Amino acid sequence: MELRPFLSLRLPLCRQPQVRHGRRGFTLIELLIGVALVAVLVGLGLPAWTEYRNKVRVRQAVQDITQMQAAIRQHFDETRSYPADLAAVGLSGRLDPWGRAYQYYNIAGGTIGGARKNRSLNPLNTDFDLYSKGPDGDSAKPLTSPKSDDDILRANNGSYIGRGADY
C-alpha cells in the first residue's frame, strides 16, 4: 500500500476570519439616540399607564362600595337598624384599592354633625356614610375641601357612588 496518494490529499485548512475595517458595533451617538428614544417612549407611556391604573382603582372602589351598601341594607332589612360599624356585617377587614380601610358612619345611630356634607353643607345621606379616602388617603367631611376631591363616596342615600369632585 502506497502512502503517497494519501499524503497528497489536501485537507481543508481552517480559514481565518477576515477582519473588516468597517463598523463593528454602535457608535456613541447611535447609543445616545436609542436611549433618548426609549426615554421619550417611557415619558409618554408612564402617565397614561398611571391614569389607567387610577381609573381601574376608582371603578373597583365604586363596586366595593356598592356591594358593601347592599350588605348594610340587608342588615337593616333583617334588624330594622343600621350596623354600628362594618364589623357587624362582616366587612371590618375590607380594604379599598389603595390599601386603606373603608370609612363608615351610621348617621341614624349618631349625630348628623359627624356626617359628610355636600357643597351647601347639607348631609350627603340620611342613613349612613360609606366612603374611601381615595389615592391620597386624606379626607375632610365637607366636599368643599380639596382633600375630598379624590374620595370615592356614597351620596343621596346610595343613588350616587363616585368621586367627590364629580358630585
C-alpha positions in Angstrom: 0.0 0.0 0.0 1.4 3.2 -1.1 1.1 6.3 1.1 1.8 8.8 -1.5 -1.8 9.3 -2.8 -3.0 9.6 0.8 -0.4 12.2 1.6 -1.2 14.1 -1.5 -4.7 14.6 -0.3 -5.2 18.2 0.7 -7.1 18.7 3.8 -9.0 22.0 4.1 -7.3 24.4 6.3 -9.3 26.4 8.8 -9.9 29.8 7.4 -9.1 32.7 9.4 -12.0 35.2 9.6 -11.5 38.2 7.5 -11.3 41.3 9.7 -13.2 44.1 8.3 -12.1 47.6 8.9 -15.6 48.9 8.8 -18.3 49.0 11.6 -18.1 46.5 14.4 -20.8 48.0 16.7 -22.8 51.0 17.6 -21.3 54.4 17.9 -21.8 56.5 20.9 -24.2 58.8 19.0 -26.3 55.8 18.0 -26.5 54.6 21.5 -27.5 58.0 22.8 -30.2 58.3 20.2 -31.5 54.9 21.2 -31.5 55.7 24.9 -33.3 59.1 24.2 -35.9 57.3 22.1 -36.6 54.8 24.9 -36.8 57.7 27.4 -39.3 59.6 25.3 -41.5 56.5 24.9 -41.4 55.8 28.7 -42.1 59.5 29.4 -45.2 59.4 27.2 -46.4 56.0 28.3 -46.0 56.2 32.1 -48.6 59.0 32.7 -51.1 57.2 30.5 -50.4 53.9 32.5 -50.8 55.7 35.8 -54.0 57.3 34.8 -55.4 54.0 33.6 -54.4 52.3 36.9 -56.2 55.0 38.8 -59.4 54.7 36.8 -59.3 50.9 37.4 -58.9 51.5 41.1 -61.8 54.0 41.2 -64.0 51.6 39.4 -63.1 48.9 41.9 -63.8 51.2 44.9 -67.3 52.0 43.4 -68.0 48.3 43.0 -66.8 47.6 46.6 -69.0 50.4 48.0 -72.0 49.1 46.0 -71.5 45.6 47.4 -71.0 46.9 50.9 -74.1 49.1 50.7 -76.1 46.0 49.7 -74.8 44.1 52.8 -75.6 47.1 55.1 -79.1 47.4 53.6 -79.7 43.7 54.1 -78.7 44.0 57.7 -81.2 46.9 58.0 -83.9 44.8 56.5 -83.3 42.0 58.9 -82.8 44.0 62.1 -84.5 47.4 61.3 -81.4 49.2 62.3 -78.1 50.1 60.6 -75.0 48.4 62.0 -72.8 50.4 64.4 -69.7 49.5 62.4 -68.6 47.4 59.4 -67.7 44.5 61.6 -71.4 43.9 62.4 -71.9 42.9 58.7 -68.6 41.1 58.3 -66.8 43.8 56.4 -64.3 45.1 59.0 -61.2 43.9 57.2 -62.3 45.2 53.8 -59.6 47.5 52.2 -60.0 49.9 49.4 -57.9 49.5 46.2 -55.2 51.8 47.8 -54.8 49.5 50.8 -56.8 51.5 53.4 -59.9 50.6 55.3 -63.3 51.9 54.1 -64.9 54.6 56.3 -68.4 54.0 57.7 -70.6 56.3 59.8 -74.0 55.4 61.0 -76.0 58.7 60.8 -79.1 57.1 62.2 -77.2 55.9 65.3 -75.1 59.0 65.7 -75.4 62.7 65.1 -75.7 64.5 61.8 -72.7 66.6 62.7 -70.5 63.6 62.1 -71.9 63.0 58.6 -70.2 64.0 55.3 -71.6 67.2 53.9 -72.1 68.5 50.3 -71.1 71.9 49.0 -74.1 73.5 50.6 -73.0 71.9 53.9 -76.1 69.6 54.0 -75.5 65.9 54.8 -74.9 63.7 51.8 -77.0 60.9 53.2 -79.7 60.4 55.8 -79.0 56.8 56.6 -75.2 56.1 56.6 -72.0 57.3 55.1 -69.7 54.9 53.3 -66.5 56.1 51.5 -62.9 55.5 50.6 -60.3 58.2 51.2 -59.0 57.7 47.7 -55.5 57.7 46.4 -54.1 60.4 48.7 -55.5 58.8 51.9 -56.7 62.2 53.2 -60.2 63.4 53.5 -62.4 66.0 55.1 -66.1 65.9 56.0 -67.3 68.7 53.7 -66.9 68.2 50.0 -65.8 71.8 49.6 -62.3 70.8 50.9 -59.8 69.9 48.2 -58.9 66.8 50.4 -62.3 65.3 49.5 -61.9 65.7 45.7 -60.4 62.2 45.2 -62.6 60.4 47.8 -64.9 57.7 46.4 -68.1 58.2 48.3 -71.8 57.3 48.5 -74.3 60.1 48.4 -78.1 60.7 48.1 -78.7 57.5 50.1 -76.9 55.4 47.5 -78.2 56.9 44.3 -74.7 58.3 43.6 -71.4 56.5 44.1 -68.3 58.0 42.7 -65.6 60.6 43.1 -66.2 63.6 45.4 -65.1 66.0 42.7 -67.7 64.7 40.3 -70.6 65.0 42.8 
